[in-house]
Amino acid sequence: MRPLPQPHWMPRGYRGEIPRIITSIRELPSGVAPTLDKIPEINHTMIKTEPLSSLIRDMQATGFKRWGFVIFRTVYTEESQRLWESYIEFLRASVEEYLESMELSTLLKPLLEWVFIEDRETLDNATKQHVRESFSEWTSQHSVERDGPGVEDAFQQQTPRFRYCIYVDQKCLDTVAQYEAWADAGAEGDDKQVVCVVLDKNCHRKGEGEGRFPRIEGCSREYTGWQYTSVHCLAHLYDKLSKQELSGYDYTRPPMVFPADGPMPTD
């Protein structure tokens, strides 16, 4: 399953001043692919004006030229296999289409690497805390051989790849089924979202902050340590997490879905 094409009336491209990164990519000779050393070096004055600038800055600073989340599958029923395959296809396509819309596909798609972790024996119906622990173990085993040059600096700086992971449970898989049904019925009414859970491996299992909020999976604290996220904005979220923590001022507490598109769909 792939996302439906954007309506023809939606704006495309940049308006007003063109970002320096995009200008440098457009000015490359035909057939020459952009690389991190062929675009301007990102500094703090460019963070607010350049697209996905924090993500790019981290790779330039550490020399670790990979980005993308580690994704854990926690559903292994027979009927889930087709949904899982459709879900992953949708996730990949959504991020790639976002990069194309930002004119960053030729720069960032070659550096995008998803890590899919599937293990029926240890992850079937796994809790969020169990996946946090599994992800912590995965990050602790980082190496140049497995991850590539620059990984130690990226790990020490806790770039998003080594701080946050994606958790996919039955509720998440159901969202791609809902999207398919909506698209097959003519895509009428409110847009449907395909949703994932983004987990913070450093959050205490009981959450953080004041405990006066509606309970979500037993947690009444302000920061639950996870967030529902539309997969179409994963590149944007990765960039945001390169400069601030998930628990920041604009944290979207479950059951709402980032970026503030309403609550997690239930049917």
HELIX and SHEET records of a PDB file:
HELIX    1   1 ARG A   20  ARG A   26  1                                   7    
HELIX    2   2 HIS A   44  MET A   46  5                                   3    
HELIX    3   3 SER A   53  THR A   62  1                                  10    
HELIX    4   4 SER A   80  SER A  101  1                                  22    
HELIX    5   5 SER A  105  LEU A  108  1                                   4    
HELIX    6   6 LYS A  109  LEU A  111  5                                   3    
HELIX    7   7 ARG A  120  LEU A  123  1                                   4    
HELIX    8   8 LYS A  128  SER A  140  1                                  13    
HELIX    9   9 VAL A  144  ASP A  147  1                                   4    
HELIX   10  10 VAL A  151  GLN A  156  1                                   6    
HELIX   11  11 PRO A  160  PHE A  162  5                                   3    
HELIX   12  12 GLN A  170  ASP A  184  1                                  15    
HELIX   13  13 VAL A  231  CYS A  233  5                                   3    
HELIX   14  14 LEU A  234  LEU A  241  1                                   8    
SHEET    1   A 6 VAL A 115  ILE A 117  0                                        
SHEET    2   A 6 VAL A  70  ARG A  73  1                                        
SHEET    3   A 6 TYR A 164  VAL A 168  1                                        
SHEET    4   A 6 VAL A 195  ASP A 200 -1                                        
SHEET    5   A 6 TRP A 226  SER A 230 -1                                        
SHEET    6   A 6 VAL A 257  PHE A 258  1                                        
END                                                                             
